[in-house]
Amino acid sequence: EDTVCEVEANKNLPIYIRAKTDADSVAGDYSAKITVTDESGSEVLFTTEVKAKVWNFTLPETPACITSFGNGCHGGFREKFSVSDEEFKEIEKKLNESLLEHKLSPYFLLNEIATGEADEEMSDPRLTSFEIRYTDDDNLLLARWNRIISNPEWEKKAHFYVVDEPQTMEHVERIIKTSDRLKRLCPGYKYVLPSNLPVLREDPKIDIIDDIYKDRVNILCPLSLFFADPDYLSKLHKYKSEGYGLWWYVCCAPLDEYCNFTVNEEGIRHRLLLWQQKSLNVDGLLYWETAYWACVNPWEDVMTVPWTNSLAFGDGMLYYNGDDGPVPSLRLELISAGIDDFEYLTIAEKLFGREYVDEKISKLTTGLTEYTLCDGELASVRAQIGDDIEKAING
């Protein structure tokens, strides 16, 4: 299908081409021609061809990488749209649908779990996780929990997220109090805990994993930075080996040479974070917000988080505020491509074993701050994996 874009004189028009296939797409090589002409359309100024290859296998509808991405719940999202409540509900739907389309699961469902209104959302095969809104109301909490456990697939995806980044004994006491309550009211619950410290500031001698988290927090989610510490990494893998879930997250940290989702880093790093995640056997990726527009207009200023002096440009903002709703950023597209990369590696691991996967990952990254910046190398390794999977599946 031909598409025409007009460019004003002395202006640039970046073009991002996103090719999407479905399960019925015919395998093979595809190409499209791009032609640039003068204003009259008679003189060709530039022409090029873009190519895509469709392999003869299909990725599963449910992503292998568990994700939990903020969906406008942290401020600024509602205020940027001067619309009625009904119109805003449609905008919220657009955000959640866009996240799922990009293989990212939103923090919150749009409808109430207890009443059954969220059943369709919970059943969406693209959804890998969702947060159960914690409440001090026993009856409401039980109603939500009983609805969830009526379906094993819903129960697998559901988790609580009550405390964020514990740093003090007060935070620890809340973890103990809320987890004890959940043990009583919601046996079998999952409790996600993002943590930006490997030890407790008030008492570093406390083994916070063995003494506090075990039997209370069953999905530990440290900041990615701490996976660079061999001793802490060993403790995390021991925690996982005992049957607990292990996620990680990035936010306004870590920066510098660490892979993250900020505007001011090379785009390949957004994808390589997922290769690093696979190399470390981390199950899930959490990101605190995708539409944080509370402080600035992101079209004009991407210093989105004023509470930090770091250079975390675009932190919490993977969507721009468009006239009709959220507009995906190129960073979001690259993260989604990284989720696909993770999927290829997961399929390859099942077919060829862990040694094969580790060897392929090592061609691109050998540590959290050691990696290639060459897009061609990434494309080449991914092509090798795709070709190998295709041959193994189709003979």
MIRO-331792 format. One record per residue (C-alpha): residue in three letters; residue number from 0; x, z, y. Coordinates in Angstrom, 2 decimals. Layout:
% MIRO-331792
+--------+-----+---------+---------+---------+
: residu : num :       x :       z :       y :
+--------+-----+---------+---------+---------+
:    ala : NUM :       X :       Z :       Y :
...
+--------+-----+---------+---------+---------+
This chain:
% MIRO-331792
+--------+-----+---------+---------+---------+
: residu : num :       x :       z :       y :
+--------+-----+---------+---------+---------+
:    glu :   0 :    0.00 :    0.00 :    0.00 :
:    asp :   1 :    1.44 :   -1.05 :    3.36 :
:    thr :   2 :    1.84 :    1.58 :    6.07 :
:    val :   3 :    2.74 :    0.76 :    9.67 :
:    cys :   4 :    4.37 :    3.23 :   12.09 :
:    glu :   5 :    4.89 :    2.37 :   15.75 :
:    val :   6 :    7.86 :    3.80 :   17.66 :
:    glu :   7 :    8.12 :    3.97 :   21.43 :
:    ala :   8 :   11.21 :    2.53 :   23.07 :
:    asn :   9 :   14.15 :    4.97 :   23.30 :
:    lys :  10 :   12.44 :    7.39 :   20.90 :
:    asn :  11 :   13.31 :    8.46 :   17.38 :
:    leu :  12 :   10.76 :    8.67 :   14.57 :
:    pro :  13 :   11.95 :   10.60 :   11.52 :
:    ile :  14 :   10.22 :    9.43 :    8.35 :
:    tyr :  15 :    9.90 :   11.61 :    5.26 :
:    ile :  16 :    8.75 :    9.81 :    2.13 :
:    arg :  17 :    7.11 :   11.95 :   -0.52 :
:    ala :  18 :    6.35 :   10.22 :   -3.81 :
:    lys :  19 :    3.85 :   11.99 :   -5.99 :
:    thr :  20 :    2.94 :   11.19 :   -9.58 :
:    asp :  21 :    0.28 :   12.52 :  -11.90 :
:    ala :  22 :   -0.01 :   12.85 :  -15.66 :
:    asp :  23 :   -1.33 :    9.28 :  -15.95 :
:    ser :  24 :    1.49 :    7.65 :  -13.97 :
:    val :  25 :    3.26 :    4.97 :  -15.98 :
:    ala :  26 :    6.92 :    5.75 :  -16.66 :
:    gly :  27 :    9.47 :    3.41 :  -15.17 :
:    asp :  28 :   11.34 :    2.46 :  -12.02 :
:    tyr :  29 :    9.47 :    2.00 :   -8.76 :
:    ser :  30 :   10.57 :    0.70 :   -5.39 :
:    ala :  31 :    9.20 :    0.21 :   -1.89 :
:    lys :  32 :   10.54 :   -1.85 :    0.99 :
:    ile :  33 :   10.98 :   -0.51 :    4.52 :
:    thr :  34 :   11.21 :   -3.07 :    7.30 :
:    val :  35 :   11.82 :   -2.42 :   11.00 :
:    thr :  36 :   10.82 :   -5.18 :   13.42 :
:    asp :  37 :   10.76 :   -5.67 :   17.17 :
:    glu :  38 :    7.61 :   -5.16 :   19.26 :
:    ser :  39 :    6.32 :   -8.65 :   18.49 :
:    gly :  40 :    6.78 :   -8.13 :   14.77 :
:    ser :  41 :    8.65 :  -11.43 :   14.45 :
:    glu :  42 :   12.27 :  -10.28 :   14.46 :
:    val :  43 :   13.44 :   -8.07 :   11.58 :
:    leu :  44 :   15.85 :   -5.44 :   12.89 :
:    phe :  45 :   16.46 :   -3.54 :    9.68 :
:    thr :  46 :   15.31 :   -3.52 :    6.09 :
:    thr :  47 :   16.00 :   -1.22 :    3.16 :
:    glu :  48 :   14.55 :   -0.29 :   -0.21 :
:    val :  49 :   13.68 :    3.15 :   -1.54 :
:    lys :  50 :   13.51 :    3.75 :   -5.26 :
:    ala :  51 :   11.94 :    6.34 :   -7.54 :
:    lys :  52 :   12.08 :    6.84 :  -11.28 :
:    val :  53 :    9.20 :    8.25 :  -13.30 :
:    trp :  54 :   10.28 :    9.72 :  -16.63 :
:    asn :  55 :    8.14 :    9.55 :  -19.73 :
:    phe :  56 :    7.26 :   13.23 :  -19.83 :
:    thr :  57 :    4.97 :   15.49 :  -17.83 :
:    leu :  58 :    5.74 :   18.80 :  -16.17 :
:    pro :  59 :    3.35 :   21.62 :  -17.07 :
:    glu :  60 :    0.56 :   22.37 :  -14.63 :
:    thr :  61 :    1.57 :   26.03 :  -14.52 :
:    pro :  62 :    5.07 :   26.34 :  -13.01 :
:    ala :  63 :    7.74 :   28.14 :  -15.02 :
:    cys :  64 :    8.98 :   29.85 :  -11.86 :
:    ile :  65 :    6.69 :   32.70 :  -10.83 :
:    thr :  66 :    6.21 :   32.77 :   -7.06 :
:    ser :  67 :    4.52 :   34.99 :   -4.50 :
:    phe :  68 :    4.48 :   33.60 :   -0.95 :
:    gly :  69 :    2.80 :   35.18 :    2.07 :
:    asn :  70 :   -0.31 :   33.28 :    3.13 :
:    gly :  71 :   -0.92 :   34.15 :    6.76 :
:    cys :  72 :   -1.52 :   37.86 :    6.30 :
:    his :  73 :    1.25 :   39.16 :    8.60 :
:    gly :  74 :   -0.05 :   38.24 :   12.03 :
:    gly :  75 :   -0.32 :   35.28 :   14.33 :
:    phe :  76 :   -2.05 :   33.01 :   11.84 :
:    arg :  77 :   -5.63 :   33.83 :   12.84 :
:    glu :  78 :   -4.84 :   34.00 :   16.55 :
:    lys :  79 :   -3.43 :   30.47 :   16.70 :
:    phe :  80 :   -6.82 :   28.89 :   15.91 :
:    ser :  81 :   -9.66 :   29.18 :   18.42 :
:    val :  82 :  -12.37 :   28.51 :   15.88 :
:    ser :  83 :  -15.38 :   30.23 :   14.36 :
:    asp :  84 :  -15.07 :   32.50 :   11.34 :
:    glu :  85 :  -16.50 :   29.79 :    9.08 :
:    glu :  86 :  -14.07 :   27.20 :   10.42 :
:    phe :  87 :  -11.18 :   29.60 :    9.95 :
:    lys :  88 :  -12.15 :   30.14 :    6.31 :
:    glu :  89 :  -11.65 :   26.42 :    5.82 :
:    ile :  90 :   -8.21 :   26.66 :    7.43 :
:    glu :  91 :   -7.32 :   29.52 :    5.08 :
:    lys :  92 :   -8.41 :   27.35 :    2.16 :
:    lys :  93 :   -6.15 :   24.56 :    3.43 :
:    leu :  94 :   -3.17 :   26.91 :    3.52 :
:    asn :  95 :   -3.75 :   28.25 :    0.00 :
:    glu :  96 :   -4.41 :   24.79 :   -1.41 :
:    ser :  97 :   -1.25 :   23.43 :    0.23 :
:    leu :  98 :    0.81 :   26.26 :   -1.24 :
:    leu :  99 :   -0.56 :   25.62 :   -4.72 :
:    glu : 100 :   -0.02 :   21.89 :   -4.31 :
:    his : 101 :    3.63 :   22.70 :   -3.56 :
:    lys : 102 :    3.76 :   24.91 :   -6.70 :
:    leu : 103 :    3.84 :   28.13 :   -4.68 :
:    ser : 104 :    1.40 :   30.97 :   -5.32 :
:    pro : 105 :   -0.15 :   32.70 :   -2.28 :
:    tyr : 106 :   -0.02 :   36.49 :   -1.98 :
:    phe : 107 :   -3.75 :   36.96 :   -1.64 :
:    leu : 108 :   -6.84 :   35.31 :   -3.03 :
:    leu : 109 :   -9.45 :   34.24 :   -0.51 :
:    asn : 110 :  -12.39 :   35.95 :   -2.21 :
:    glu : 111 :  -13.19 :   39.43 :   -3.44 :
:    ile : 112 :  -12.09 :   40.06 :   -7.02 :
:    ala : 113 :  -14.57 :   42.85 :   -7.77 :
:    thr : 114 :  -17.67 :   40.72 :   -7.18 :
:    gly : 115 :  -16.56 :   37.80 :   -9.33 :
:    glu : 116 :  -16.24 :   35.52 :   -6.30 :
:    ala : 117 :  -12.50 :   35.07 :   -6.98 :
:    asp : 118 :  -12.90 :   34.01 :  -10.62 :
:    glu : 119 :  -12.25 :   30.33 :   -9.91 :
:    glu : 120 :   -9.14 :   31.14 :   -7.87 :
:    met : 121 :   -7.73 :   33.40 :  -10.58 :
:    ser : 122 :   -8.33 :   30.67 :  -13.16 :
:    asp : 123 :   -6.41 :   27.99 :  -11.26 :
:    pro : 124 :   -3.64 :   26.95 :  -13.69 :
:    arg : 125 :   -1.27 :   26.32 :  -10.76 :
:    leu : 126 :   -1.42 :   30.00 :   -9.80 :
:    thr : 127 :    1.41 :   32.08 :  -11.30 :
:    ser : 128 :    0.72 :   35.39 :   -9.53 :
:    phe : 129 :   -1.59 :   37.11 :   -7.07 :
:    glu : 130 :   -1.71 :   40.48 :   -5.40 :
:    ile : 131 :   -4.46 :   43.00 :   -6.09 :
:    arg : 132 :   -5.27 :   44.59 :   -2.76 :
:    tyr : 133 :   -4.51 :   48.28 :   -3.17 :
:    thr : 134 :   -7.21 :   50.66 :   -1.96 :
:    asp : 135 :   -7.74 :   54.42 :   -1.89 :
:    asp : 136 :  -11.34 :   53.83 :   -2.99 :
:    asp : 137 :  -11.39 :   54.59 :   -6.73 :
:    asn : 138 :  -14.61 :   52.70 :   -7.38 :
:    leu : 139 :  -13.43 :   49.52 :   -5.66 :
:    leu : 140 :  -10.01 :   49.71 :   -7.30 :
:    leu : 141 :  -11.62 :   50.11 :  -10.74 :
:    ala : 142 :  -14.07 :   47.30 :  -10.07 :
:    arg : 143 :  -11.21 :   44.95 :   -9.22 :
:    trp : 144 :   -9.12 :   46.06 :  -12.17 :
:    asn : 145 :  -11.94 :   45.85 :  -14.70 :
:    arg : 146 :  -12.77 :   42.35 :  -13.53 :
:    ile : 147 :   -9.16 :   41.26 :  -13.91 :
:    ile : 148 :   -8.60 :   42.69 :  -17.39 :
:    ser : 149 :  -11.74 :   40.96 :  -18.66 :
:    asn : 150 :   -9.58 :   37.82 :  -18.86 :
:    pro : 151 :   -6.03 :   38.00 :  -20.32 :
:    glu : 152 :   -4.90 :   35.03 :  -18.19 :
:    trp : 153 :   -5.96 :   36.79 :  -14.99 :
:    glu : 154 :   -4.26 :   40.00 :  -16.10 :
:    lys : 155 :   -0.96 :   38.14 :  -16.68 :
:    lys : 156 :   -0.95 :   36.95 :  -13.05 :
:    ala : 157 :   -2.15 :   40.10 :  -11.28 :
:    his : 158 :    0.10 :   42.70 :   -9.66 :
:    phe : 159 :    0.07 :   45.48 :   -7.10 :
:    tyr : 160 :    2.47 :   45.53 :   -4.14 :
:    val : 161 :    2.13 :   48.90 :   -2.44 :
:    val : 162 :    5.56 :   49.84 :   -1.05 :
:    asp : 163 :    7.95 :   47.45 :    0.66 :
:    glu : 164 :   11.73 :   47.89 :    0.83 :
:    pro : 165 :   11.97 :   51.65 :    0.08 :
:    gln : 166 :   14.74 :   53.38 :    2.01 :
:    thr : 167 :   13.71 :   57.04 :    2.27 :
:    met : 168 :   12.45 :   59.84 :    0.04 :
:    glu : 169 :    9.07 :   59.42 :    1.74 :
:    his : 170 :    8.94 :   55.88 :    0.36 :
:    val : 171 :    9.97 :   57.14 :   -3.09 :
:    glu : 172 :    7.22 :   59.77 :   -3.02 :
:    arg : 173 :    4.66 :   57.05 :   -2.25 :
:    ile : 174 :    5.94 :   54.99 :   -5.18 :
:    ile : 175 :    5.54 :   58.01 :   -7.46 :
:    lys : 176 :    2.09 :   58.90 :   -6.10 :
:    thr : 177 :    0.64 :   55.39 :   -6.25 :
:    ser : 178 :    2.14 :   54.51 :   -9.63 :
:    asp : 179 :    0.83 :   57.77 :  -11.14 :
:    arg : 180 :   -2.63 :   56.90 :   -9.80 :
:    leu : 181 :   -2.42 :   53.39 :  -11.22 :
:    lys : 182 :   -1.34 :   54.75 :  -14.61 :
:    arg : 183 :   -4.51 :   56.84 :  -14.63 :
:    leu : 184 :   -6.97 :   54.27 :  -13.30 :
:    cys : 185 :   -5.38 :   50.91 :  -14.22 :
:    pro : 186 :   -3.35 :   51.32 :  -17.43 :
:    gly : 187 :   -1.24 :   48.27 :  -18.06 :
:    tyr : 188 :   -0.87 :   47.53 :  -14.33 :
:    lys : 189 :    2.07 :   45.56 :  -12.90 :
:    tyr : 190 :    3.80 :   46.94 :   -9.80 :
:    val : 191 :    6.06 :   44.68 :   -7.73 :
:    leu : 192 :    8.68 :   46.38 :   -5.57 :
:    pro : 193 :   10.80 :   44.34 :   -3.11 :
:    ser : 194 :   13.94 :   46.34 :   -2.46 :
:    asn : 195 :   16.68 :   45.66 :    0.11 :
:    leu : 196 :   18.97 :   48.52 :   -0.97 :
:    pro : 197 :   20.69 :   49.06 :   -4.33 :
:    val : 198 :   20.77 :   52.82 :   -3.68 :
:    leu : 199 :   18.73 :   55.30 :   -1.68 :
:    arg : 200 :   20.27 :   56.02 :    1.72 :
:    glu : 201 :   19.29 :   59.69 :    1.69 :
:    asp : 202 :   20.87 :   60.35 :   -1.70 :
:    pro : 203 :   23.09 :   57.57 :   -3.10 :
:    lys : 204 :   23.70 :   59.70 :   -6.21 :
:    ile : 205 :   20.13 :   59.11 :   -7.39 :
:    asp : 206 :   20.01 :   56.29 :   -9.92 :
:    ile : 207 :   16.99 :   54.70 :   -8.29 :
:    ile : 208 :   16.27 :   52.36 :  -11.19 :
:    asp : 209 :   16.64 :   54.82 :  -14.09 :
:    asp : 210 :   15.43 :   57.93 :  -12.26 :
:    ile : 211 :   12.58 :   56.52 :  -10.15 :
:    tyr : 212 :   11.53 :   52.98 :  -11.01 :
:    lys : 213 :   11.44 :   52.90 :  -14.79 :
:    asp : 214 :    7.96 :   53.59 :  -16.18 :
:    arg : 215 :    6.58 :   53.19 :  -12.64 :
:    val : 216 :    7.80 :   49.89 :  -11.21 :
:    asn : 217 :    7.66 :   47.15 :  -13.82 :
:    ile : 218 :    8.63 :   44.18 :  -11.63 :
:    leu : 219 :   11.72 :   44.92 :   -9.57 :
:    cys : 220 :   12.40 :   42.42 :   -6.77 :
:    pro : 221 :   15.76 :   43.01 :   -5.04 :
:    leu : 222 :   17.09 :   41.04 :   -2.10 :
:    ser : 223 :   19.13 :   38.10 :   -3.43 :
:    leu : 224 :   22.31 :   39.48 :   -1.81 :
:    phe : 225 :   22.55 :   42.31 :   -4.35 :
:    phe : 226 :   22.79 :   39.94 :   -7.30 :
:    ala : 227 :   26.33 :   39.26 :   -6.08 :
:    asp : 228 :   27.35 :   42.82 :   -7.06 :
:    pro : 229 :   28.49 :   42.66 :  -10.73 :
:    asp : 230 :   27.68 :   46.34 :  -11.41 :
:    tyr : 231 :   24.21 :   46.13 :   -9.89 :
:    leu : 232 :   23.58 :   42.80 :  -11.60 :
:    ser : 233 :   24.43 :   44.39 :  -14.95 :
:    lys : 234 :   21.94 :   47.18 :  -14.23 :
:    leu : 235 :   19.26 :   44.64 :  -13.29 :
:    his : 236 :   19.74 :   42.65 :  -16.47 :
:    lys : 237 :   19.58 :   45.85 :  -18.51 :
:    tyr : 238 :   16.31 :   46.65 :  -16.73 :
:    lys : 239 :   14.97 :   43.21 :  -17.66 :
:    ser : 240 :   16.19 :   43.48 :  -21.26 :
:    glu : 241 :   14.02 :   46.57 :  -21.65 :
:    gly : 242 :   10.89 :   44.51 :  -21.01 :
:    tyr : 243 :   10.52 :   44.74 :  -17.24 :
:    gly : 244 :   10.04 :   41.82 :  -14.87 :
:    leu : 245 :   12.83 :   40.74 :  -12.52 :
:    trp : 246 :   12.15 :   38.80 :   -9.31 :
:    trp : 247 :   14.18 :   38.36 :   -6.14 :
:    tyr : 248 :   13.54 :   37.52 :   -2.51 :
:    val : 249 :   15.05 :   36.29 :    0.74 :
:    cys : 250 :   13.84 :   36.95 :    4.29 :
:    cys : 251 :   15.86 :   37.32 :    7.51 :
:    ala : 252 :   18.70 :   38.11 :    5.12 :
:    pro : 253 :   21.00 :   37.27 :    3.54 :
:    leu : 254 :   22.44 :   34.66 :    5.89 :
:    asp : 255 :   25.91 :   33.20 :    6.47 :
:    glu : 256 :   26.89 :   31.39 :    3.26 :
:    tyr : 257 :   23.95 :   32.61 :    1.19 :
:    cys : 258 :   21.13 :   30.20 :    0.36 :
:    asn : 259 :   17.91 :   30.94 :    2.21 :
:    phe : 260 :   14.99 :   29.14 :    3.88 :
:    thr : 261 :   16.10 :   29.19 :    7.52 :
:    val : 262 :   15.95 :   26.13 :    9.80 :
:    asn : 263 :   19.64 :   26.24 :   10.68 :
:    glu : 264 :   21.12 :   25.78 :    7.21 :
:    glu : 265 :   21.65 :   22.65 :    5.18 :
:    gly : 266 :   18.45 :   21.56 :    3.43 :
:    ile : 267 :   20.10 :   21.37 :    0.01 :
:    arg : 268 :   20.53 :   25.15 :    0.10 :
:    his : 269 :   16.74 :   25.63 :   -0.03 :
:    arg : 270 :   16.76 :   23.89 :   -3.40 :
:    leu : 271 :   19.96 :   25.43 :   -4.72 :
:    leu : 272 :   18.48 :   28.92 :   -4.40 :
:    leu : 273 :   16.26 :   27.97 :   -7.35 :
:    trp : 274 :   19.26 :   26.75 :   -9.39 :
:    gln : 275 :   20.96 :   30.07 :   -8.68 :
:    gln : 276 :   17.79 :   31.89 :   -9.71 :
:    lys : 277 :   17.82 :   30.09 :  -13.05 :
:    ser : 278 :   21.50 :   30.84 :  -13.54 :
:    leu : 279 :   20.82 :   34.56 :  -13.08 :
:    asn : 280 :   17.74 :   34.64 :  -15.37 :
:    val : 281 :   15.46 :   35.80 :  -12.57 :
:    asp : 282 :   11.77 :   35.29 :  -13.35 :
:    gly : 283 :   10.20 :   35.10 :   -9.91 :
:    leu : 284 :   10.69 :   34.36 :   -6.21 :
:    leu : 285 :    8.94 :   36.27 :   -3.43 :
:    tyr : 286 :    8.83 :   35.28 :    0.23 :
:    trp : 287 :    7.13 :   37.52 :    2.77 :
:    glu : 288 :    5.31 :   34.91 :    4.89 :
:    thr : 289 :    4.82 :   31.19 :    5.37 :
:    ala : 290 :    2.77 :   31.11 :    8.59 :
:    tyr : 291 :    4.24 :   33.79 :   10.86 :
:    trp : 292 :    3.45 :   32.62 :   14.39 :
:    ala : 293 :    2.81 :   35.98 :   16.06 :
:    cys : 294 :    5.69 :   35.85 :   18.54 :
:    val : 295 :    6.38 :   32.21 :   19.37 :
:    asn : 296 :    4.95 :   28.71 :   19.25 :
:    pro : 297 :    7.02 :   27.30 :   16.36 :
:    trp : 298 :    6.84 :   23.78 :   17.81 :
:    glu : 299 :    8.89 :   25.06 :   20.76 :
:    asp : 300 :   10.88 :   28.02 :   19.43 :
:    val : 301 :   11.86 :   28.87 :   15.87 :
:    met : 302 :   13.33 :   32.32 :   16.55 :
:    thr : 303 :   10.27 :   33.68 :   14.81 :
:    val : 304 :   11.32 :   37.29 :   14.10 :
:    pro : 305 :   12.32 :   39.27 :   17.22 :
:    trp : 306 :   13.06 :   42.45 :   15.28 :
:    thr : 307 :   16.39 :   41.10 :   14.07 :
:    asn : 308 :   19.50 :   40.07 :   15.97 :
:    ser : 309 :   20.47 :   37.69 :   13.19 :
:    leu : 310 :   20.22 :   33.92 :   13.32 :
:    ala : 311 :   17.27 :   33.77 :   10.94 :
:    phe : 312 :   15.61 :   30.82 :   12.65 :
:    gly : 313 :   12.27 :   29.99 :   11.09 :
:    asp : 314 :   12.09 :   33.15 :    8.99 :
:    gly : 315 :    8.54 :   33.59 :    7.69 :
:    met : 316 :    7.50 :   30.17 :    9.01 :
:    leu : 317 :    7.33 :   27.37 :    6.45 :
:    tyr : 318 :    4.25 :   25.86 :    8.12 :
:    tyr : 319 :    3.66 :   24.75 :   11.70 :
:    asn : 320 :    0.32 :   25.33 :   13.41 :
:    gly : 321 :   -1.37 :   21.94 :   13.54 :
:    asp : 322 :   -4.61 :   21.06 :   15.31 :
:    asp : 323 :   -6.54 :   21.13 :   12.03 :
:    gly : 324 :   -4.56 :   23.75 :   10.17 :
:    pro : 325 :   -1.09 :   24.44 :    8.76 :
:    val : 326 :    1.42 :   21.56 :    8.71 :
:    pro : 327 :    4.06 :   21.78 :    5.93 :
:    ser : 328 :    7.69 :   21.84 :    7.04 :
:    leu : 329 :   10.45 :   19.83 :    5.41 :
:    arg : 330 :   11.83 :   23.16 :    4.22 :
:    leu : 331 :    8.61 :   23.73 :    2.27 :
:    glu : 332 :    8.96 :   20.30 :    0.66 :
:    leu : 333 :   12.54 :   21.12 :   -0.37 :
:    ile : 334 :   11.52 :   24.50 :   -1.80 :
:    ser : 335 :    8.84 :   22.73 :   -3.81 :
:    ala : 336 :   11.48 :   20.28 :   -5.07 :
:    gly : 337 :   13.57 :   23.31 :   -6.06 :
:    ile : 338 :   10.63 :   24.65 :   -8.09 :
:    asp : 339 :   10.58 :   21.29 :   -9.89 :
:    asp : 340 :   14.34 :   21.60 :  -10.49 :
:    phe : 341 :   13.72 :   25.02 :  -12.03 :
:    glu : 342 :   11.09 :   23.41 :  -14.27 :
:    tyr : 343 :   13.51 :   20.74 :  -15.49 :
:    leu : 344 :   16.08 :   23.42 :  -16.29 :
:    thr : 345 :   13.47 :   25.47 :  -18.16 :
:    ile : 346 :   12.42 :   22.49 :  -20.28 :
:    ala : 347 :   16.06 :   21.61 :  -20.91 :
:    glu : 348 :   16.84 :   25.16 :  -22.00 :
:    lys : 349 :   14.08 :   25.01 :  -24.63 :
:    leu : 350 :   15.31 :   21.64 :  -25.90 :
:    phe : 351 :   19.09 :   21.98 :  -25.69 :
:    gly : 352 :   19.89 :   25.68 :  -25.31 :
:    arg : 353 :   21.31 :   27.91 :  -22.62 :
:    glu : 354 :   24.84 :   26.50 :  -22.76 :
:    tyr : 355 :   23.54 :   23.06 :  -21.72 :
:    val : 356 :   21.68 :   24.55 :  -18.74 :
:    asp : 357 :   24.62 :   26.67 :  -17.60 :
:    glu : 358 :   26.91 :   23.64 :  -17.75 :
:    lys : 359 :   24.55 :   21.57 :  -15.59 :
:    ile : 360 :   24.05 :   24.38 :  -13.07 :
:    ser : 361 :   27.81 :   24.91 :  -12.78 :
:    lys : 362 :   28.19 :   21.34 :  -11.50 :
:    leu : 363 :   26.25 :   22.39 :   -8.39 :
:    thr : 364 :   26.69 :   26.15 :   -7.95 :
:    thr : 365 :   28.98 :   28.75 :   -9.50 :
:    gly : 366 :   27.99 :   31.75 :   -7.39 :
:    leu : 367 :   25.65 :   32.82 :   -4.62 :
:    thr : 368 :   28.07 :   31.54 :   -1.98 :
:    glu : 369 :   29.77 :   28.81 :   -4.04 :
:    tyr : 370 :   27.85 :   25.55 :   -4.20 :
:    thr : 371 :   27.94 :   21.87 :   -3.30 :
:    leu : 372 :   26.47 :   20.49 :   -0.08 :
:    cys : 373 :   26.31 :   16.97 :   -1.51 :
:    asp : 374 :   22.75 :   15.77 :   -2.06 :
:    gly : 375 :   24.08 :   12.94 :   -4.20 :
:    glu : 376 :   25.60 :   15.41 :   -6.66 :
:    leu : 377 :   22.30 :   17.26 :   -6.98 :
:    ala : 378 :   20.42 :   13.99 :   -7.50 :
:    ser : 379 :   22.93 :   12.91 :  -10.14 :
:    val : 380 :   22.71 :   16.15 :  -12.13 :
:    arg : 381 :   18.93 :   16.17 :  -11.97 :
:    ala : 382 :   18.86 :   12.55 :  -13.15 :
:    gln : 383 :   21.09 :   13.46 :  -16.11 :
:    ile : 384 :   18.73 :   16.28 :  -17.07 :
:    gly : 385 :   15.67 :   14.07 :  -16.70 :
:    asp : 386 :   17.20 :   11.32 :  -18.83 :
:    asp : 387 :   18.20 :   13.82 :  -21.54 :
:    ile : 388 :   14.72 :   15.38 :  -21.61 :
:    glu : 389 :   13.07 :   11.96 :  -21.83 :
:    lys : 390 :   15.29 :   10.90 :  -24.75 :
:    ala : 391 :   14.73 :   14.19 :  -26.60 :
:    ile : 392 :   10.95 :   14.08 :  -26.20 :
:    asn : 393 :   10.44 :   10.38 :  -26.88 :
:    gly : 394 :   13.21 :    9.75 :  -29.40 :
+--------+-----+---------+---------+---------+
